Amino acid sequence: MPILINDPTALALVGALKTSALYVALIVLMGIVLTFMVIRQRRSKLIGIGDGGDKTVARTIRVHGNFAENAPPALALLILLPLVGAAGWLIHLVGLLFLTGRCLHAMGLLKSAGSSVGRVAGMLMTLTSLLIGAGALLFAAFVR
C-alpha cells in the first residue's frame, strides 16, 4: 500500500528523487554494459586478466575505466541535488549531460585511440555536468 503524502515539500522531494533514480539506474546500467564489453573482448581473445597486450582490449578496458572514474561523483551529485532542494530541470540537466557525455566518449574511444569528436564532446559534456552539479551544491550549501 503506498504512503499518502499531502505535504507539498515532501511531494516535491519524492518527485526529484524519482528523477534522480532514473539517472542513477541508467548510469549503473551503462556501467554494466561496459563491464560486459570488457568481458566479451577478453573471452574472445582468451585473455584471463588485463589486456594481454591487445590494443583493442586495452582500449575497451580504458573506456570502462574512464566511466568508472567519472560515475561516482555524478552519482553523488544526483543523490544530493534533490536532498538540497534542486529543481527537477537541474537534475535532468546534470543527468542527461553526464549520460550523453559518457556515451559519446565511449563511442569515440572505442572507435579510435586518438582524438575524436566523440571523445572531446563527451569529456566536455561530462565535466560540464559535474561542474553544474557541484556549483548547485555549493550554492545550496552557502547561499540558500
C-alpha positions as a printed Julia matrix, in Angstrom:
144×3 Matrix{Float64}:
  0.0     0.0     0.0
  1.51    3.37   -0.99
  2.06    6.01    1.64
 -0.03    9.08    1.02
  1.88   12.33    1.26
 -0.01   15.6     1.5
  2.92   17.9     2.24
  3.9    19.79   -0.97
  7.55   19.94    0.07
  7.68   16.2     0.63
  5.93   15.6    -2.7
  8.49   17.77   -4.47
 11.33   15.84   -2.82
  9.83   12.5    -3.82
  9.46   13.73   -7.4
 13.06   14.98   -7.5
 14.32   11.71   -6.02
 12.42    9.77   -8.69
 14.08   11.89  -11.36
 17.46   11.17   -9.81
 16.61    7.48   -9.53
 16.07    7.36  -13.29
 19.58    8.68  -14.0
 21.23    6.62  -11.27
 19.67    3.48  -12.76
 20.76    4.41  -16.3
 24.31    5.16  -15.16
 24.5     1.81  -13.33
 23.17    0.02  -16.41
 25.74    1.76  -18.61
 28.47    0.56  -16.26
 27.16   -2.99  -16.55
 27.13   -2.77  -20.36
 30.72   -1.52  -20.39
 31.75   -4.31  -18.0
 30.24   -6.92  -20.31
 32.05   -5.36  -23.25
 35.36   -5.91  -21.45
 34.38   -9.49  -20.56
 33.38  -10.21  -24.17
 36.67   -8.8   -25.51
 38.75  -10.79  -23.03
 36.87  -14.03  -23.68
 37.11  -13.67  -27.46
 40.89  -13.19  -27.19
 41.33  -15.79  -24.41
 42.74  -13.18  -22.01
 42.23  -14.03  -18.35
 43.3   -10.73  -16.8
 44.48   -7.37  -18.05
 44.67   -6.66  -21.76
 47.15   -9.37  -22.8
 48.94   -6.79  -24.94
 45.93   -6.45  -27.24
 45.26   -2.81  -28.14
 41.54   -3.31  -28.71
 41.11   -4.97  -25.32
 43.21   -2.23  -23.7
 41.01    0.44  -25.26
 37.81   -1.32  -24.12
 39.23   -1.57  -20.6
 40.08    2.13  -20.74
 36.52    3.01  -21.79
 35.21    1.15  -18.76
 37.89    2.65  -16.51
 37.17    6.18  -17.62
 33.48    5.63  -16.96
 34.25    4.15  -13.53
 36.38    7.19  -12.66
 33.66    9.68  -13.56
 30.48    7.88  -12.46
 30.9     8.13   -8.65
 30.88   11.94   -8.47
 27.91   12.05  -10.86
 26.03    9.54   -8.72
 26.79   11.56   -5.59
 25.5    14.73   -7.27
 22.33   13.02   -8.45
 21.62   11.75   -4.94
 22.43   15.01   -3.16
 20.81   17.51   -5.53
 17.21   16.53   -4.66
 18.06   16.49   -0.96
 19.16   20.14   -1.07
 16.03   21.14   -2.98
 17.37   21.33   -6.53
 14.77   21.82   -9.24
 13.81   18.89  -11.43
 15.15   20.6   -14.56
 18.58   20.89  -12.94
 18.63   17.19  -12.06
 17.61   16.37  -15.64
 20.33   18.66  -16.97
 23.07   17.06  -14.87
 21.84   13.53  -15.6
 21.35   13.99  -19.34
 24.63   15.82  -19.83
 26.52   13.15  -17.92
 24.91   10.19  -19.69
 25.2    11.74  -23.13
 28.79   12.7   -22.46
 29.73    9.23  -21.28
 28.04    7.62  -24.3
 29.8     9.96  -26.74
 33.13    9.43  -25.03
 32.75    5.65  -25.02
 31.79    5.53  -28.7
 34.64    7.84  -29.66
 37.27    5.93  -27.71
 36.02    2.52  -28.86
 36.47    3.63  -32.49
 39.86    5.3   -32.12
 42.6     5.7   -29.54
 43.32    9.13  -31.0
 41.42   12.35  -30.58
 37.87   12.29  -31.89
 34.76   14.43  -31.82
 33.06   11.86  -29.58
 35.86   11.84  -27.04
 36.21   15.61  -26.88
 32.48   16.34  -26.83
 31.94   13.51  -24.35
 34.51   14.83  -21.9
 33.23   18.39  -22.25
 29.68   17.25  -21.51
 30.83   15.06  -18.63
 32.87   17.8   -17.0
 30.13   20.37  -17.61
 27.58   18.14  -15.88
 29.89   17.69  -12.89
 30.65   21.42  -12.7
 26.97   22.38  -12.87
 26.07   19.82  -10.2
 28.94   20.83   -7.93
 28.11   24.5    -8.42
 24.5    23.86   -7.49
 25.55   22.02   -4.33
 27.9    24.83   -3.35
 25.14   27.35   -3.97
 22.77   25.35   -1.79
 25.38   24.97    0.94
 26.45   28.6     1.17
 23.73   30.81   -0.3
 20.4    29.18    0.47
